[in-house]
Amino acid sequence: MKRIKPRPGVRERPLAERAAQLADELAEAIGEDKVSTDLPTRLVHRFTHGPEALLHADLNDFLPALVVHPRSTEDVEEALRLANELLVPVVPQGGRTGTFGAEAVKNGMALDMCSMTEVLEFDEARHIITAEAGIRIIDFLAYIEERGYMSPEFPTMNRVSTLGARVAVHGYNKFFDAWGPSGHYVRALEVVLPFNAKAVWLGDGSKVPHKSQVGLCVMPLFFGSKGALGVITKVTEFFIDRPEEIRTGIMAFEDMESALRAYVELRKRAKMGIWRVKSYNRWFVAQAASAFNIDWPEEAEQLVEFHVVGDKDVAELLERKAYEICKRFGGFWRPDMPEPTFLRMHGRMEVHMGLGAIWSERMKRGGLANKLVPFDPALPDDLLAPFFKEFFPLLREIEDGEHYPALATCVKVLSPGAPVPAYYGWSKLAGRLLVNWKRFDGEARSEFKDWFRRFAELVWRYGGTLTMTHGFIPRELRREFVIREVGEGAYELMKMVKGLLDPNNIMNPYVLP
Ligand SMILES: Cc1cc2nc3c(=O)[nH]c(=O)nc-3n(C[C@H](O)[C@H](O)[C@H](O)COP(=O)(O)OP(=O)(O)OC[C@H]3O[C@@H](n4cnc5c(N)ncnc54)[C@H](O)[C@@H]3O)c2cc1C
């Protein structure tokens, strides 16, 4: 395989000039309609829902020189070939709902995958589907559901996020406890590799969509690779038979510890049919309720919600069992308590994003809305309660005005972290801050980085990992924090793999700085 070399003398020329040449040559090669250099399109593709943009005074730090809209694998190959020759950074983008990794690089190329949306194969007998990487998850799910089946793939932002990005972030799904992260549903992948700009099909040790010992199993390298190792162009995933029943239940608890014990007991039954459990603290519940003019009862400190999935009779049985477990730990519900449908994340996330606008100055004065800043460390189940006991005061410091005066004027804790199952014995705390972007100035930026460091130290002290889904670490702290988490040896290995696949370091260079 021939490695693509930069053109002679290219390193000496400014990036902006090289990128402009790339735009011209690429438009010539794949068609003018697939290459945009107009300012509005470039502005749209600058940043993502992620918080990194908050930490930059000048949003032009992210302004790409060109946005490319490939419609085929060959278009992607051509884009990577020229980007290598002219040494222009490339950031693959899906729906840009990702909270880390899809921000464009100044004067680089944003590779917008959202025009590659075809379903290429639906193999009912083998329960596999192959689609192009830019298909939106909502369309992917609808295609499967219309044929009477179901995909375990179900992220919160399913209306916008794309199939290739799900693999690239190794995402968290609604039924993770039963089915694992996105990479676990993948049977094969087509990836355009940067070093030779050629597409290759990878399976689980073979090219066919089945586990094999014929070759090396390199496909998982691309799970969670966040666009740093290549561009995913096609994905083959399995789907499952649609279950007869999905039942949801919820119970309230007077204290957090009891609720978390019930939550852990429930999640042990993921493989038996309790596919999802989640626990919410009243800090979040009462705030979310207030947005709907609902008063949340004082005594309901923590909620535990569960989904039971399976054949009708089995689901009935397991639902009874789930309620029994909750009651054993003090769970209760009264008819006068508010209907908790406003909590259901997967149906309501758009409302939360909307609240970000309402609670900002946008409605009055226009301009920027509030920004959601997610945090999602994963911690051992047995340490959840002690962790929260230390974490809540740390979160309160954001709002109290004494510890972080600048943050107190522009950050609100929307959710202090709602545990959902991670790998067995672990949970991820899905939490969110809401930031008034207009008021988030230099002081707030520096206070936020200080707070984030203390948050990281706390997570590490409890033996946790910093971010299970979102990947966000302020860019400035990223190298140091990645090394702290993975260790020097693993970091060097990661850099070596990146160097082999992407010797000119054009792919998403901020992912592994
Ligand atoms: C409010 C909110 C809730 C969220 N909840 C969840 C959740 O429940 N579970 C979860 O997993 N995530 C969640 N996320 C994060 C994000 O929505 C998902 O990870 C989503 O799947 C990202 O898809 P996207 O198409 O928007 O990717 P993008 O943001 O466009 O990209 C994400 C990363 O993948 C890379 N990439 C994109 N396409 C390709 C490709 N074809 N080849 C190679 N690399 C590629 C990008 O370079 C980037 O690094 C949430 C985000 C928000 C804002």
The ligand as a Tripos MOL2 file, in Angstrom:
@<TRIPOS>MOLECULE
LIG
   53    58     1     0     0
SMALL
NO_CHARGES

@<TRIPOS>ATOM
      1 C1        -27.8570   16.8990   25.1250 C.3       1 LIG1
      2 C2        -26.9700   15.8120   24.6370 C.ar      1 LIG1
      3 C3        -27.2160   14.4940   25.0260 C.ar      1 LIG1
      4 C4        -26.3700   13.4740   24.5890 C.ar      1 LIG1
      5 N1        -26.6310   12.1760   24.9660 N.ar      1 LIG1
      6 C5        -25.8280   11.1810   24.5040 C.ar      1 LIG1
      7 C6        -26.1230    9.8030   24.7820 C.ar      1 LIG1
      8 O1        -27.1410    9.4690   25.3810 O.2       1 LIG1
      9 N2        -25.2330    8.8530   24.3370 N.ar      1 LIG1
     10 C7        -24.1330    9.1890   23.6190 C.ar      1 LIG1
     11 O2        -23.3870    8.3020   23.2110 O.2       1 LIG1
     12 N3        -23.8730   10.4580   23.3140 N.ar      1 LIG1
     13 C8        -24.6940   11.4560   23.7150 C.ar      1 LIG1
     14 N4        -24.4310   12.7450   23.3660 N.ar      1 LIG1
     15 C9        -23.2690   13.0380   22.5300 C.3       1 LIG1
     16 C10       -23.6250   12.9560   21.0100 C.3       1 LIG1
     17 O3        -24.9300   13.4030   20.7940 O.3       1 LIG1
     18 C11       -23.5390   11.5330   20.4830 C.3       1 LIG1
     19 O4        -22.3220   10.9410   20.8200 O.3       1 LIG1
     20 C12       -23.8010   11.4280   18.9640 C.3       1 LIG1
     21 O5        -23.8690   10.0850   18.5830 O.3       1 LIG1
     22 C13       -22.7640   12.0840   18.1350 C.3       1 LIG1
     23 O6        -23.1980   11.9480   16.8010 O.3       1 LIG1
     24 P1        -23.0050   13.0980   15.7480 P.3       1 LIG1
     25 O7        -23.4370   12.5930   14.4260 O.co2     1 LIG1
     26 O8        -23.6620   14.3430   16.2090 O.co2     1 LIG1
     27 O9        -21.4240   13.2250   15.7920 O.3       1 LIG1
     28 P2        -20.4450   14.4580   15.6730 P.3       1 LIG1
     29 O10       -20.5880   15.3430   16.8530 O.co2     1 LIG1
     30 O11       -20.5910   15.1110   14.3600 O.co2     1 LIG1
     31 O12       -19.0280   13.7050   15.7540 O.3       1 LIG1
     32 C14       -18.6210   13.0440   16.9170 C.3       1 LIG1
     33 C15       -17.1960   12.5170   16.7220 C.3       1 LIG1
     34 O13       -17.1830   11.5110   15.7270 O.3       1 LIG1
     35 C16       -16.3030   11.8680   14.6500 C.3       1 LIG1
     36 N5        -16.9700   11.4020   13.4260 N.ar      1 LIG1
     37 C17       -18.1970   11.7460   12.9820 C.ar      1 LIG1
     38 N6        -18.4970   11.0570   11.8610 N.ar      1 LIG1
     39 C18       -17.4290   10.2720   11.5890 C.ar      1 LIG1
     40 C19       -17.1170    9.3330   10.5580 C.ar      1 LIG1
     41 N7        -17.9770    9.0480    9.5970 N.pl3     1 LIG1
     42 N8        -15.8970    8.7300   10.5840 N.ar      1 LIG1
     43 C20       -15.0100    9.0000   11.5730 C.ar      1 LIG1
     44 N9        -15.2490    9.8680   12.5630 N.ar      1 LIG1
     45 C21       -16.4480   10.4840   12.5830 C.ar      1 LIG1
     46 C22       -16.1520   13.3700   14.7550 C.3       1 LIG1
     47 O14       -14.9230   13.7930   14.2040 O.3       1 LIG1
     48 C23       -16.2070   13.5680   16.2570 C.3       1 LIG1
     49 O15       -14.9600   13.3080   16.8320 O.3       1 LIG1
     50 C24       -25.2780   13.7840   23.7620 C.ar      1 LIG1
     51 C25       -25.0600   15.0920   23.3540 C.ar      1 LIG1
     52 C26       -25.8940   16.1100   23.7770 C.ar      1 LIG1
     53 C27       -25.6410   17.5010   23.3020 C.3       1 LIG1
@<TRIPOS>BOND
     1     1     2 1
     2     2     3 ar
     3     2    52 ar
     4     3     4 ar
     5     4     5 ar
     6     4    50 ar
     7     5     6 ar
     8     6     7 ar
     9     6    13 1
    10     7     8 2
    11     7     9 ar
    12     9    10 ar
    13    10    11 2
    14    10    12 ar
    15    12    13 ar
    16    13    14 ar
    17    14    15 1
    18    14    50 ar
    19    15    16 1
    20    16    17 1
    21    16    18 1
    22    18    19 1
    23    18    20 1
    24    20    21 1
    25    20    22 1
    26    22    23 1
    27    23    24 1
    28    24    25 2
    29    24    26 1
    30    24    27 1
    31    27    28 1
    32    28    29 2
    33    28    30 1
    34    28    31 1
    35    31    32 1
    36    32    33 1
    37    33    34 1
    38    33    48 1
    39    34    35 1
    40    35    36 1
    41    35    46 1
    42    36    37 ar
    43    36    45 ar
    44    37    38 ar
    45    38    39 ar
    46    39    40 ar
    47    39    45 ar
    48    40    41 1
    49    40    42 ar
    50    42    43 ar
    51    43    44 ar
    52    44    45 ar
    53    46    47 1
    54    46    48 1
    55    48    49 1
    56    50    51 ar
    57    51    52 ar
    58    52    53 1
@<TRIPOS>SUBSTRUCTURE
     1 LIG1         1 GROUP 0 **** ****
